[in-house]
Amino acid sequence: MGTALVYHEDMTATRLLWDDPECEIECPERLTAALDGLRQRGLEERCQCLSVCEASEEELGLVHSPEYIALVQKTQTLDKEELHTLSKQYDAVYFHPDTFHCARLAAGAALRLVDAVLTGAVHNGVALVRPPGHHSQRAAANGFCVFNNVAIAARHAKQKYGLQRILIVDWDVHHGQGIQYIFEDDPSVLYFSWHRYEHGNFWPFLPESDADTVGRGRGQGFTVNLPWNQVGMGNADYLAAFLHVLLPLAFEVTVCLTLSWCWCQLDSTLLLGTLRGRCRPPLSALPILHSCYRCWLVAGFVLCWSALESIQSVRTAQTPHWTSLQQNVAPVLSSSTHSPEGSSLPVLADSSTCTVAEDSLSPCLDRPCHRPTPPICIAVALAVSGAALDLPPGVLHQEGSALREETEAWARLHKSQFQDDDLAALGKSLCLLDGILDGQIRSAIATTTALATAATLGVLIQRCVAHRGQRLLCVALGQLDRPLDLAGNGRILWLSIRGKEADIWSMFHFSTPLPQTTGGFLSFILGLVLPLAYGFQPDMVLMALGPAHGLQNAQAALLAAMLRSPVGGRILALVEEESILQLARTLAQVLHGETPPSLGPFSMASPEEIQALMFLKAQLEPRWKLLQVAAPPP
């Protein structure tokens, strides 16, 4: 399965026929510029291009009234003056003789993509559509939108495929009130929107765009609005919104289908590249939509105080409806800190005791840092054949190894004793690591014996750090002791997951117990691992599963999948051989970009899990600003 691209050139047919400064931005070039960007980067030819046909009137009727559909159909025969008169009856809308045809194609493109994904023809995809849809309502056009494409697609997925857990993520600059009105009492559709709001002073100027609107009746809690009350939101603000609002809810509801909406011509290139599984640039180098039209900025991580206030207001409004928000472990505003309106909090603290050398900070903070796509997506070096493990297609079974002399030299340098079989496995692991460091391999999985896991991990750490001063995030699970010679210069972030109590040796080296509940495990990933990973900005991740690691398949898959994003997929998973038969295929799938399996029914984090997480966060807050917030009162 690949990635679909859905588009039809007829959707460029409509254009404004009279002077109207408010509507002139909605022009054919919005669509053609996005397609041109995909073509320039070679993405169109790498996708499965799907044909489009008009949505039927019956399909439009899943959302819109028959009278409204008939009204839009009538525009095909109206003259310019009549079209202008009709357009003025709506807010920020213009009609054209081809509007009905184009709007039906836009809805049809959304339906075509949903069908392709849900029948397994493709893994995911992007539909480039015009006119847009998220403002249109059951019987009214609004904000350039004629038919509500995303809402029609969601209703279609429910009706044709029986889906009952659909997530709509609306990340346009404006609130998609049309989608909200359509699903506000429907608990089968979770609607999440972040949008520029400015305390109601930004279009569409609606009080129901604020955080305290949570849905009606059985749909309470399934409308989630995150209003940005200032312009200039950056990477850390959007990241915090994902980690502490959207992802906890998405995991709790166990989404079957995600529909995403945005209208920005530059987003499509980044989005389609990500769906295709390409290594994206580090988050600090990505252009981020800063809550205003066409306002893009390459920015480092800073936290906006206004954004934290908005996130906290959403959590306060939604907590009665969501178990995952009742665990008191996610970041919210601290009562012990103050920041004036409009100020930002740097993710990395300014401290006289900071031990990180200036040159250890990522060079990508101040300039774009794009890595080319490696020729090999995933490689494995295993003790058993790939056929025996039923590895997914496209995974290279690596037979190569580092030179024997080089392998022995690294082993001696680490003062570790390896048996012959262990030394051979170490040579293969070093070969995979070098492939990642040299940009030839994106992700890799290697095996080792239980007795040699700790020593192998130590060698890989030293080899990685010796390669051009790499910044390394090491996540060690099971009976793997922290290497005594682990550097304390801030280039290695070591997280050990083992034992029964949390412990901390420095701001870069600490341990925590493995949570046993789904709520505790999700809070551990979203509330600790990912904020640290994004704040640290490593060059790659070493994920080591040692003896007695205790991870289930779904947990290991989710951890690996989540760690892909901060490093653009540059992960080496080291797995002791007794676990490889169980984990190899699952890890290979998620490292290839497939969805990890479900963790199962959501269960509340235990008091012990919450205590361990809050202990670590309290100790680490002075150094890691994405954690520098306090829990809400009980």
C-alpha positions as CSV (number, residue, x, y, z in Angstrom):
1,M,0.0,0.0,0.0
2,G,1.2,3.5,-0.8
3,T,0.1,7.1,-0.6
4,A,-2.7,8.4,-2.7
5,L,-3.0,11.8,-4.4
6,V,-6.4,12.9,-5.4
7,Y,-6.9,15.9,-7.7
8,H,-8.9,17.1,-10.7
9,E,-7.9,20.1,-12.8
10,D,-11.6,21.2,-13.2
11,M,-11.5,22.4,-9.6
12,T,-9.5,25.4,-10.9
13,A,-12.4,26.5,-13.0
14,T,-14.2,28.9,-10.6
15,R,-12.9,32.4,-10.0
16,L,-14.2,35.7,-8.7
17,L,-16.2,37.6,-11.4
18,W,-16.4,41.0,-9.6
19,D,-14.3,43.1,-7.3
20,D,-14.4,41.9,-3.7
21,P,-11.2,42.2,-1.6
22,E,-12.5,39.8,1.0
23,C,-12.9,37.0,-1.5
24,E,-10.1,37.6,-4.0
25,I,-7.7,35.3,-2.0
26,E,-9.9,32.3,-3.1
27,C,-8.4,31.9,-6.5
28,P,-7.3,28.9,-8.7
29,E,-3.7,29.6,-7.9
30,R,-4.2,28.3,-4.4
31,L,-4.7,24.9,-5.8
32,T,-2.2,25.0,-8.7
33,A,0.6,26.3,-6.4
34,A,0.2,23.3,-4.1
35,L,0.3,20.9,-7.0
36,D,3.3,22.6,-8.6
37,G,5.1,22.3,-5.2
38,L,4.5,18.5,-5.2
39,R,5.7,18.1,-8.7
40,Q,8.9,20.2,-8.2
41,R,9.8,17.9,-5.3
42,G,9.0,14.7,-7.3
43,L,6.2,13.7,-4.9
44,E,3.4,13.4,-7.4
45,E,5.1,10.7,-9.4
46,R,5.7,8.7,-6.2
47,C,2.1,8.7,-5.3
48,Q,-0.9,6.6,-6.5
49,C,-2.9,9.2,-8.4
50,L,-6.6,8.5,-8.1
51,S,-9.4,9.6,-10.5
52,V,-12.2,11.8,-9.2
53,C,-15.9,11.9,-10.0
54,E,-18.5,14.3,-8.8
55,A,-20.2,13.4,-5.5
56,S,-23.8,12.4,-6.1
57,E,-26.7,14.4,-4.8
58,E,-27.4,11.5,-2.4
59,E,-23.9,11.7,-1.1
60,L,-24.1,15.5,-0.7
61,G,-27.4,14.9,1.2
62,L,-25.5,13.0,3.9
63,V,-24.8,16.5,5.3
64,H,-26.7,19.2,3.3
65,S,-30.4,19.8,2.9
66,P,-32.1,19.1,-0.5
67,E,-33.1,22.7,-0.7
68,Y,-29.6,24.0,-0.3
69,I,-28.2,21.4,-2.9
70,A,-30.9,22.6,-5.3
71,L,-29.9,26.2,-4.7
72,V,-26.3,25.6,-5.5
73,Q,-27.2,23.6,-8.6
74,K,-29.2,26.5,-9.8
75,T,-26.1,28.7,-9.9
76,Q,-25.1,26.9,-13.2
77,T,-27.7,29.0,-15.0
78,L,-27.4,32.4,-13.3
79,D,-25.8,35.4,-14.9
80,K,-23.1,37.5,-13.3
81,E,-25.5,39.9,-11.6
82,E,-27.6,37.1,-10.2
83,L,-24.6,35.3,-8.9
84,H,-23.4,38.5,-7.2
85,T,-26.8,39.0,-5.6
86,L,-26.9,35.4,-4.3
87,S,-23.3,35.6,-3.0
88,K,-24.1,38.6,-0.9
89,Q,-26.6,36.6,1.1
90,Y,-23.7,34.7,2.6
91,D,-20.6,35.6,4.6
92,A,-17.4,35.7,2.5
93,V,-18.7,33.6,-0.4
94,Y,-18.8,34.0,-4.2
95,F,-20.6,31.8,-6.7
96,H,-19.6,31.1,-10.3
97,P,-21.4,29.1,-13.1
98,D,-18.9,26.2,-12.4
99,T,-19.3,26.3,-8.6
100,F,-21.7,23.3,-8.5
101,H,-19.4,21.2,-10.6
102,C,-16.2,22.1,-8.7
103,A,-17.8,21.7,-5.3
104,R,-19.1,18.3,-6.3
105,L,-15.7,17.3,-7.5
106,A,-14.1,18.5,-4.2
107,A,-16.6,16.4,-2.2
108,G,-16.0,13.5,-4.6
109,A,-12.3,13.7,-4.1
110,A,-12.7,13.4,-0.3
111,L,-15.0,10.4,-0.8
112,R,-12.6,8.8,-3.3
113,L,-9.7,9.0,-0.8
114,V,-11.8,7.6,2.1
115,D,-12.8,4.6,-0.1
116,A,-9.2,4.0,-1.1
117,V,-7.9,4.0,2.5
118,L,-10.7,2.0,4.0
119,T,-10.6,-0.7,1.3
120,G,-6.9,-1.1,1.7
121,A,-6.0,0.2,-1.7
122,V,-3.7,2.8,-0.1
123,H,-2.3,3.4,3.3
124,N,-3.0,7.1,3.4
125,G,-3.3,10.1,1.1
126,V,-3.9,13.7,0.3
127,A,-6.8,15.3,-1.6
128,L,-6.1,18.7,-3.1
129,V,-9.6,20.3,-3.3
130,R,-11.2,23.5,-4.1
131,P,-13.6,25.0,-3.0
132,P,-12.8,24.3,0.6
133,G,-15.5,23.0,2.9
134,H,-15.1,23.3,6.7
135,H,-17.2,26.5,7.1
136,S,-20.2,25.3,5.1
137,Q,-23.3,24.2,7.1
138,R,-26.3,22.1,6.4
139,A,-28.1,24.9,4.5
140,A,-25.6,27.6,4.0
141,A,-22.4,28.5,2.3
142,N,-19.8,30.3,4.4
143,G,-16.2,31.4,4.2
144,F,-15.4,30.3,0.6
145,C,-16.9,26.9,1.4
146,V,-19.9,25.4,-0.5
147,F,-20.2,21.7,0.5
148,N,-18.6,20.4,3.7
149,N,-16.1,17.9,2.1
150,V,-14.7,16.6,5.3
151,A,-18.1,16.2,7.0
152,I,-19.5,14.4,4.0
153,A,-16.5,12.0,4.0
154,A,-16.9,11.3,7.7
155,R,-20.6,10.5,7.3
156,H,-19.8,8.4,4.3
157,A,-17.3,6.4,6.3
158,K,-19.9,5.8,9.0
159,Q,-22.6,4.8,6.6
160,K,-20.7,2.6,4.2
161,Y,-18.1,1.1,6.4
162,G,-19.7,1.2,9.8
163,L,-17.0,3.3,11.5
164,Q,-17.9,4.6,14.9
165,R,-14.6,6.3,16.0
166,I,-13.6,9.1,13.5
167,L,-11.2,11.9,14.4
168,I,-11.3,15.2,12.4
169,V,-8.2,17.4,12.9
170,D,-8.9,20.9,11.6
171,W,-5.6,22.9,11.6
172,D,-6.7,25.8,9.3
173,V,-6.2,29.3,10.7
174,H,-9.9,29.7,11.0
175,H,-12.3,27.7,13.1
176,G,-14.3,25.2,11.1
177,Q,-17.6,26.0,12.7
178,G,-19.5,24.1,9.9
179,I,-18.0,20.8,10.9
180,Q,-18.6,21.6,14.6
181,Y,-22.3,22.3,14.0
182,I,-22.8,19.1,12.0
183,F,-21.2,16.8,14.6
184,E,-21.8,18.6,17.9
185,D,-24.1,16.0,19.3
186,D,-22.4,13.0,17.7
187,P,-20.1,10.9,20.0
188,S,-18.8,8.9,17.0
189,V,-16.9,11.9,15.6
190,L,-14.2,13.6,17.6
191,Y,-13.7,17.1,16.2
192,F,-10.5,18.9,17.1
193,S,-9.7,22.4,15.9
194,W,-6.9,24.8,16.7
195,H,-7.4,28.2,15.3
196,R,-6.7,31.9,15.6
197,Y,-9.3,33.4,17.9
198,E,-7.9,36.5,19.7
199,H,-10.7,36.3,22.3
200,G,-13.4,36.3,19.6
201,N,-11.9,39.2,17.6
202,F,-10.9,37.1,14.6
203,W,-13.2,35.7,11.9
204,P,-15.7,34.0,12.2
205,F,-16.1,36.0,15.5
206,L,-18.1,33.3,17.2
207,P,-18.3,32.6,21.0
208,E,-18.7,28.9,20.2
209,S,-15.2,28.8,18.8
210,D,-13.8,29.1,22.3
211,A,-12.5,26.3,24.5
212,D,-15.7,26.1,26.7
213,T,-17.8,24.7,23.8
214,V,-17.5,21.0,24.2
215,G,-20.5,19.6,22.2
216,R,-24.1,18.9,23.1
217,G,-26.0,16.0,24.6
218,R,-24.3,12.6,23.9
219,G,-21.7,14.5,22.0
220,Q,-20.3,16.4,25.0
221,G,-16.5,16.1,25.0
222,F,-16.3,15.3,21.3
223,T,-16.0,19.0,20.2
224,V,-12.5,20.2,21.2
225,N,-11.6,23.8,20.4
226,L,-8.1,25.1,21.1
227,P,-8.3,28.9,20.5
228,W,-5.0,30.8,20.0
229,N,-5.5,34.3,21.5
230,Q,-2.2,35.7,20.2
231,V,-0.5,35.5,16.9
232,G,3.0,34.1,16.6
233,M,2.5,30.6,17.9
234,G,5.6,28.5,17.2
235,N,6.8,24.9,17.2
236,A,6.7,24.3,20.9
237,D,3.1,25.6,21.2
238,Y,1.8,23.3,18.5
239,L,3.8,20.4,20.0
240,A,2.4,21.0,23.5
241,A,-1.1,21.1,22.0
242,F,-0.6,17.7,20.4
243,L,1.0,16.1,23.5
244,H,-1.3,17.4,26.1
245,V,-4.7,17.7,24.4
246,L,-5.1,15.9,21.0
247,L,-3.0,12.8,21.4
248,P,-4.4,11.7,24.9
249,L,-7.9,12.0,23.5
250,A,-7.1,10.2,20.3
251,F,-5.5,7.3,22.2
252,E,-8.4,7.1,24.6
253,V,-11.1,7.0,22.0
254,T,-9.0,4.6,19.8
255,V,-9.5,6.3,16.4
256,C,-10.4,4.2,13.4
257,L,-10.0,6.9,10.8
258,T,-8.4,10.4,10.9
259,L,-9.5,13.1,8.5
260,S,-7.4,16.3,8.5
261,W,-8.2,19.7,7.0
262,C,-6.1,22.7,6.3
263,W,-6.0,25.2,3.5
264,C,-2.4,26.4,2.9
265,Q,-0.5,25.7,-0.3
266,L,2.8,25.0,1.4
267,D,1.4,22.5,3.8
268,S,0.6,19.9,1.1
269,T,4.3,19.4,0.2
270,L,5.4,18.7,3.8
271,L,2.3,16.6,4.6
272,L,2.5,14.4,1.5
273,G,6.2,13.9,2.1
274,T,5.5,12.8,5.6
275,L,2.7,10.4,4.5
276,R,5.1,8.9,2.0
277,G,7.4,8.1,4.9
278,R,10.2,10.5,3.8
279,C,12.5,11.8,6.5
280,R,11.2,15.2,7.4
281,P,13.4,18.1,8.5
282,P,13.9,18.5,12.2
283,L,10.9,20.2,13.8
284,S,12.9,23.3,14.6
285,A,13.5,23.9,10.9
286,L,10.0,23.4,9.7
287,P,7.9,26.3,8.6
288,I,5.0,26.6,11.0
289,L,1.7,28.4,10.3
290,H,1.6,31.1,12.9
291,S,-2.1,31.7,13.2
292,C,-2.4,34.2,10.4
293,Y,-2.7,33.8,6.6
294,R,0.5,32.9,4.9
295,C,2.7,33.8,7.8
296,W,5.6,31.3,7.9
297,L,8.7,31.3,10.1
298,V,11.7,29.1,10.7
299,A,11.9,29.1,14.4
300,G,13.5,27.4,17.3
301,F,11.5,26.1,20.3
302,V,9.9,28.7,22.4
303,L,6.8,28.4,24.6
304,C,4.2,31.2,24.4
305,W,2.5,31.9,27.7
306,S,-0.7,32.6,26.0
307,A,-0.6,29.2,24.3
308,L,-0.2,27.5,27.7
309,E,-3.2,29.5,28.9
310,S,-5.2,28.3,25.9
311,I,-4.1,24.6,26.4
312,Q,-5.0,24.8,30.1
313,S,-8.5,26.2,29.3
314,V,-9.1,23.3,26.9
315,R,-8.0,20.8,29.5
316,T,-10.2,22.4,32.2
317,A,-13.3,22.3,29.9
318,Q,-12.6,18.8,28.7
319,T,-11.4,17.0,31.9
320,P,-15.0,16.0,33.0
321,H,-15.4,14.1,29.8
322,W,-12.1,12.3,29.4
323,T,-10.3,9.9,31.7
324,S,-7.0,10.6,30.1
325,L,-7.2,14.2,31.3
326,Q,-8.1,13.3,34.8
327,Q,-4.7,11.7,35.7
328,N,-3.1,15.0,36.8
329,V,0.2,14.3,35.0
330,A,0.0,16.5,31.9
331,P,1.6,20.0,31.9
332,V,-0.5,23.0,32.8
333,L,0.2,26.5,34.0
334,S,2.4,26.7,37.1
335,S,1.3,28.9,39.9
336,S,4.9,29.4,40.9
337,T,6.0,31.0,37.6
338,H,4.8,34.1,35.9
339,S,5.3,35.4,32.4
340,P,3.8,38.7,31.1
341,E,1.3,38.6,28.3
342,G,3.0,38.0,25.0
343,S,6.3,36.6,26.4
344,S,7.8,33.3,25.5
345,L,9.6,30.7,27.6
346,P,12.7,29.1,26.0
347,V,12.6,25.3,26.0
348,L,16.2,25.1,27.2
349,A,16.8,27.0,30.4
350,D,19.3,29.8,30.8
351,S,21.3,28.6,33.8
352,S,24.7,29.3,35.2
353,T,25.0,25.6,36.1
354,C,24.2,24.4,32.6
355,T,26.8,21.8,31.5
356,V,25.9,21.8,27.8
357,A,28.6,23.3,25.6
358,E,27.2,26.0,23.2
359,D,28.3,24.0,20.2
360,S,26.3,20.9,21.4
361,L,23.0,22.6,20.6
362,S,21.5,21.6,17.3
363,P,22.7,23.7,14.4
364,C,19.2,23.4,13.0
365,L,17.8,25.9,15.5
366,D,18.8,28.8,13.4
367,R,18.7,27.5,9.8
368,P,16.9,24.8,7.8
369,C,18.6,21.4,8.2
370,H,17.2,19.0,5.6
371,R,18.6,15.5,5.3
372,P,18.3,13.6,2.0
373,T,16.1,10.6,2.0
374,P,18.2,7.5,2.6
375,P,18.2,4.9,-0.2
376,I,17.3,2.1,2.4
377,C,14.3,2.7,4.5
378,I,14.8,-0.2,7.1
379,A,17.5,-2.7,7.5
380,V,17.8,-5.6,9.9
381,A,20.6,-7.8,11.2
382,L,19.1,-10.7,12.9
383,A,20.1,-14.1,14.2
384,V,17.3,-15.8,12.2
385,S,16.2,-15.4,8.6
386,G,13.9,-12.6,7.5
387,A,11.6,-15.3,6.1
388,A,11.2,-16.9,9.5
389,L,10.2,-13.5,11.0
390,D,7.7,-12.7,8.1
391,L,9.2,-9.2,7.8
392,P,7.1,-6.7,5.8
393,P,8.1,-6.0,2.1
394,G,10.9,-3.5,1.6
395,V,12.9,-4.4,4.6
396,L,16.6,-5.2,3.8
397,H,18.1,-8.2,5.6
398,Q,21.6,-6.9,6.2
399,E,24.3,-9.5,5.8
400,G,27.2,-7.0,6.0
401,S,29.4,-6.4,9.0
402,A,32.0,-4.0,10.2
403,L,35.6,-5.3,9.7
404,R,36.6,-7.8,12.3
405,E,39.6,-5.7,13.4
406,E,37.4,-2.6,13.8
407,T,34.8,-4.6,15.7
408,E,37.4,-6.0,18.1
409,A,39.0,-2.6,18.5
410,W,35.6,-1.1,19.6
411,A,35.1,-4.0,22.0
412,R,38.5,-3.6,23.6
413,L,38.0,0.2,23.9
414,H,34.8,-0.5,25.8
415,K,36.7,-3.0,27.9
416,S,34.0,-5.6,27.2
417,Q,34.5,-9.3,26.6
418,F,32.5,-10.8,23.7
419,Q,32.2,-14.4,22.6
420,D,32.7,-15.1,18.9
421,D,28.9,-15.1,18.2
422,D,28.5,-11.9,20.2
423,L,31.4,-10.3,18.3
424,A,29.8,-11.2,15.0
425,A,26.5,-9.6,16.1
426,L,28.3,-6.5,17.3
427,G,29.9,-6.2,13.9
428,K,26.5,-6.3,12.2
429,S,25.1,-3.7,14.6
430,L,28.1,-1.4,14.0
431,C,27.5,-1.7,10.2
432,L,23.8,-0.8,10.6
433,L,24.7,2.2,12.9
434,D,27.3,3.5,10.4
435,G,24.6,3.2,7.6
436,I,22.3,5.4,9.6
437,L,25.0,7.9,10.5
438,D,26.2,8.1,6.9
439,G,22.6,8.6,5.6
440,Q,22.4,5.3,3.8
441,I,19.8,3.7,6.1
442,R,16.9,5.5,7.9
443,S,16.0,2.9,10.6
444,A,17.4,-0.4,11.7
445,I,16.8,-3.4,14.0
446,A,19.7,-5.5,15.4
447,T,19.9,-8.4,17.7
448,T,22.3,-9.5,20.3
449,T,22.4,-12.1,23.1
450,A,21.0,-11.3,26.5
451,L,24.5,-11.4,28.1
452,A,26.0,-9.1,25.5
453,T,23.2,-6.5,25.3
454,A,24.6,-4.0,27.8
455,A,28.1,-4.2,26.3
456,T,26.8,-3.9,22.8
457,L,24.8,-0.8,23.8
458,G,27.8,0.7,25.3
459,V,29.9,0.3,22.2
460,L,27.1,1.7,20.0
461,I,26.8,4.8,22.2
462,Q,30.5,5.5,22.0
463,R,30.6,4.9,18.2
464,C,27.6,7.2,17.7
465,V,29.0,10.1,19.9
466,A,32.4,9.7,18.1
467,H,30.7,10.3,14.8
468,R,30.8,14.1,14.2
469,G,29.6,14.9,17.7
470,Q,26.2,13.4,17.4
471,R,23.5,14.1,20.0
472,L,22.1,10.8,21.1
473,L,18.8,9.9,22.9
474,C,19.2,6.4,24.4
475,V,16.1,4.7,25.8
476,A,17.1,1.5,27.6
477,L,14.5,-1.0,28.8
478,G,15.1,-3.9,31.1
479,Q,18.2,-5.1,32.9
480,L,20.6,-2.6,31.3
481,D,22.8,-0.6,33.7
482,R,23.8,2.9,32.8
483,P,27.4,2.8,31.5
484,L,29.7,4.2,34.1
485,D,31.7,6.2,31.5
486,L,28.6,7.8,30.1
487,A,29.5,11.3,29.0
488,G,28.1,14.1,31.1
489,N,28.5,16.9,28.5
490,G,24.9,17.0,27.4
491,R,25.4,15.1,24.2
492,I,23.7,11.9,25.5
493,L,20.2,11.9,27.0
494,W,19.9,8.5,28.9
495,L,16.5,7.2,30.0
496,S,16.4,3.9,31.7
497,I,13.0,2.1,32.1
498,R,13.4,-0.5,34.8
499,G,12.9,-1.2,38.5
500,K,10.2,0.0,40.8
501,E,11.3,3.5,41.6
502,A,12.2,6.6,39.6
503,D,15.7,7.9,40.0
504,I,17.8,10.8,38.7
505,W,21.6,11.1,38.4
506,S,21.7,14.3,36.4
507,M,19.6,16.4,34.1
508,F,20.5,14.1,31.3
509,H,20.5,10.7,33.0
510,F,17.5,9.2,34.8
511,S,15.3,6.1,35.2
512,T,11.7,5.3,35.7
513,P,9.6,2.2,36.3
514,L,7.7,0.7,33.3
515,P,4.0,1.7,33.7
516,Q,1.7,-1.2,33.7
517,T,-1.6,0.6,32.8
518,T,-2.4,2.0,29.4
519,G,-3.1,5.4,31.0
520,G,0.3,5.3,32.8
521,F,2.1,4.2,29.6
522,L,0.6,6.9,27.5
523,S,1.3,9.6,30.1
524,F,4.9,8.4,30.3
525,I,5.3,8.8,26.5
526,L,3.3,12.0,26.0
527,G,4.2,13.7,29.3
528,L,7.9,12.8,29.6
529,V,9.6,11.0,26.7
530,L,8.4,13.2,23.9
531,P,8.7,16.6,25.6
532,L,12.3,15.6,26.5
533,A,13.0,14.3,23.0
534,Y,11.8,17.4,21.3
535,G,13.5,19.6,23.7
536,F,16.8,17.7,23.4
537,Q,16.6,17.5,19.6
538,P,18.8,14.4,19.1
539,D,20.4,13.4,15.9
540,M,19.3,9.8,16.4
541,V,17.7,7.4,18.9
542,L,19.1,4.1,20.3
543,M,16.2,2.1,21.7
544,A,17.5,-1.0,23.5
545,L,15.3,-3.8,24.7
546,G,17.4,-5.9,27.1
547,P,16.6,-8.9,29.3
548,A,13.3,-8.7,31.2
549,H,12.3,-5.5,29.4
550,G,8.6,-6.2,30.0
551,L,7.3,-4.5,26.9
552,Q,4.3,-6.0,25.1
553,N,4.2,-5.8,21.3
554,A,1.9,-2.8,21.2
555,Q,3.9,-0.9,23.8
556,A,7.2,-1.4,22.0
557,A,5.6,-0.4,18.7
558,L,4.0,2.7,20.1
559,L,7.3,3.8,21.7
560,A,9.3,3.3,18.5
561,A,6.6,5.0,16.4
562,M,6.6,8.0,18.7
563,L,10.4,8.3,18.8
564,R,10.5,8.4,15.0
565,S,9.3,12.0,14.7
566,P,11.9,13.9,16.7
567,V,14.7,12.4,14.7
568,G,13.2,12.0,11.3
569,G,13.1,8.2,11.6
570,R,16.8,7.8,12.5
571,I,16.4,4.9,15.0
572,L,18.4,1.8,15.8
573,A,16.5,-0.7,17.8
574,L,18.7,-3.2,19.7
575,V,16.7,-6.3,20.8
576,E,18.0,-9.2,22.8
577,E,17.5,-12.4,20.8
578,E,14.9,-14.0,23.0
579,S,12.4,-11.2,22.2
580,I,13.2,-10.8,18.5
581,L,10.7,-13.4,17.2
582,Q,8.0,-11.6,19.0
583,L,9.0,-8.0,18.2
584,A,10.8,-7.9,14.8
585,R,7.8,-7.7,12.5
586,T,6.0,-5.2,14.7
587,L,9.0,-2.9,15.0
588,A,9.8,-3.1,11.3
589,Q,6.2,-2.1,10.5
590,V,6.1,1.0,12.7
591,L,9.6,2.1,11.7
592,H,8.3,1.8,8.1
593,G,5.5,4.2,9.0
594,E,2.6,1.9,9.6
595,T,0.2,2.5,12.4
596,P,1.1,0.7,15.7
597,P,-1.4,-1.8,17.1
598,S,-3.8,-0.7,19.8
599,L,-2.8,-0.8,23.4
600,G,-6.2,-2.1,24.3
601,P,-8.9,-0.7,26.5
602,F,-7.9,2.5,28.3
603,S,-7.2,2.1,32.0
604,M,-6.4,4.9,34.5
605,A,-2.8,5.4,35.6
606,S,-2.1,4.0,39.0
607,P,-1.2,6.3,41.9
608,E,2.4,4.8,41.9
609,E,2.8,5.6,38.2
610,I,1.6,9.2,38.6
611,Q,3.9,9.6,41.6
612,A,6.9,8.4,39.7
613,L,6.2,10.6,36.7
614,M,5.5,13.7,38.8
615,F,8.8,13.1,40.7
616,L,10.8,13.0,37.6
617,K,9.1,16.0,36.1
618,A,9.6,18.1,39.2
619,Q,13.3,17.3,39.2
620,L,13.8,17.9,35.5
621,E,11.7,21.1,35.2
622,P,14.6,23.5,35.8
623,R,16.5,22.2,32.8
624,W,13.7,21.2,30.4
625,K,11.2,23.9,29.7
626,L,8.6,21.7,28.0
627,L,8.3,20.2,31.5
628,Q,8.4,23.5,33.4
629,V,4.8,23.5,34.5
630,A,2.8,22.1,37.4
631,A,0.0,19.6,37.7
632,P,-3.6,20.8,38.4
633,P,-4.9,20.7,41.9
634,P,-6.7,17.5,42.8
